[in-house]
Amino acid sequence: MADRPFIYRFAKDLRLDDHAGLAAAASRGSVLPLLAIDRALTARLKTSPRRAAFFCDAVAALDGELRERGSRLIVRRGEAAPAIVTLARAVDAQGAAWSTSYDTVAMASDRELQSLLEEAGLAALVVHDAPAIPPEESAAARSAGGPGYRAFAPYFDLWSKLPISSHEYPLLLRFDASEIESEPLPKAEEFGGSRQAMPAGAARARRLFERFLRDDAAQYSIAANVPSEDRTSHLSANLSFGTISARAIARAVRERMLDPFALSEERLSLRIFLRALARRDFFLQLGWFHPLTHDEPLQEKMREFTWRQSHAALEAWRTGTTGYPFVDAGIRQLRATGWMHPHVRAVAASWLCFDLGVDWRVGRAQWDRWLIEDDEALATGNWQWIAGVGADMAQYPRIYNPERQRRRYDPAGIYVRRWIPELQQVPIEAWRGQAVDTPQLTLALYARDAYPHPVVDHAVAARGFLSSYRAFASS
């Protein structure tokens, strides 16, 4: 019997190396690579022009790698099920495989697609590829009952001990050389125009990680909190579109930690970086086991807590004109580049939720417009974490004082001045005002293009929110 091909549907796993889904497909037959551009993917790409540009560049790079191996990417526009069934019948394929999703809508779509393919007499394989350690593996090793972990500390303790699988044999993958016709590769303009984005593709992602591991990983404990250093990995977009494997990253960092010549400071930095990678897995497994939390808080009681849907200062937060330099610099960095330093993200998100009392879902939707990365489950987990309604809910919300954070992590104002030109010529001493803890900026009141005064008083706003929070929590 002739070898029958097996379709692999690429989506947010745009690489060939260390690929669990491709390995599963290749175990069934020669792989026929497919990219189905359906309504859901089109909507996600239209949300952010930079995201569309990144995705299209990564797809083009993937097609180039496939052509080097005597294959190519078959593109179809339209819903995935009919596209896969039609293609399977045309090439006599056994079935199709793809990487699983972790947000509510996409997981429901995965289940529907699997059912439709099986009804058509095709095999359907849905494979965990995005996390370094799949949700079932961490859940299986959990001593307590119930699905998955809701607290990060025990999860990380377990995650640090579990082995990480490898699928590092791209040259052994068998690709189908079918000459079936393909639609054109997607272009960013197809999704509403493009803006300049970071270069994309698996080769670029590997170089980015190798440079980080070689040059910057040893200082990650500092870089993770100090935005002026800008020496974090910058791999969030690559991880979200799967141009690099989280497994490969985790294995390489674990191996580096075993270096007998590594200094204790370097090992600490590497562990903190692994902790960040494990937190990504943690939020993915939360989305997997608790899909309803995309729209509702993980903490059942907090589903009744009342958040504002708007605020007079909401537009100031959206445009980076709140009068709090650390917050505004982060928002402006996001709007200018499609990325924001991780610690500044936490401070900016905290300010929205607690200084304005605005719903975390409003913030998530706003950032979704500007971020290149596309990981809805991760965004939900992080926003709920900050808002105090998700995993690891502390006794009180994580409320950051934005001026204290700036003085601690950007004391020379390097990061702020990079993104806020109005403050470039203002002496940093003037930023603090007369009292050490006041957020007021002593700038000329009527100066042209002056940086704005704070739109709210942080101390008053935070105390007011805490009062409401305590009253609700104790009711």
HELIX and SHEET records of a PDB file:
HELIX    1   1 ALA A   20  ALA A   26  1                                   7    
HELIX    2   2 ARG A   39  THR A   47  1                                   9    
HELIX    3   3 PRO A   49  GLU A   68  1                                  20    
HELIX    4   4 ALA A   80  VAL A   91  1                                  12    
HELIX    5   5 THR A  104  GLU A  119  1                                  16    
HELIX    6   6 PRO A  135  ALA A  140  1                                   6    
HELIX    7   7 PHE A  152  TRP A  159  1                                   8    
HELIX    8   8 PRO A  170  LEU A  172  5                                   3    
HELIX    9   9 ALA A  188  PHE A  191  5                                   4    
HELIX   10  10 ALA A  202  ARG A  211  1                                  10    
HELIX   11  11 PHE A  212  ASP A  216  3                                   5    
HELIX   12  12 ALA A  217  GLN A  219  5                                   3    
HELIX   13  13 TYR A  220  ALA A  223  1                                   4    
HELIX   14  14 SER A  236  SER A  240  1                                   5    
HELIX   15  15 ALA A  246  MET A  257  1                                  12    
HELIX   16  16 SER A  264  PHE A  289  1                                  26    
HELIX   17  17 PRO A  291  HIS A  294  5                                   4    
HELIX   18  18 GLU A  300  GLU A  304  5                                   5    
HELIX   19  19 LEU A  314  THR A  319  1                                   6    
HELIX   20  20 PRO A  325  THR A  337  1                                  13    
HELIX   21  21 PRO A  342  SER A  350  1                                   9    
HELIX   22  22 TRP A  351  ASP A  355  3                                   5    
HELIX   23  23 TRP A  360  TRP A  370  1                                  11    
HELIX   24  24 GLU A  376  ALA A  387  1                                  12    
HELIX   25  25 PRO A  402  TYR A  409  1                                   8    
HELIX   26  26 ILE A  414  TRP A  419  1                                   6    
HELIX   27  27 PRO A  421  LEU A  423  5                                   3    
HELIX   28  28 ILE A  428  TRP A  431  1                                   4    
HELIX   29  29 HIS A  458  ALA A  473  1                                  16    
SHEET    1   A 5 ILE A  74  ARG A  77  0                                        
SHEET    2   A 5 VAL A  31  ILE A  37  1                                        
SHEET    3   A 5 PHE A   6  PHE A  10  1                                        
SHEET    4   A 5 GLY A  95  SER A  99  1                                        
SHEET    5   A 5 ALA A 123  VAL A 127  1                                        
END                                                                             
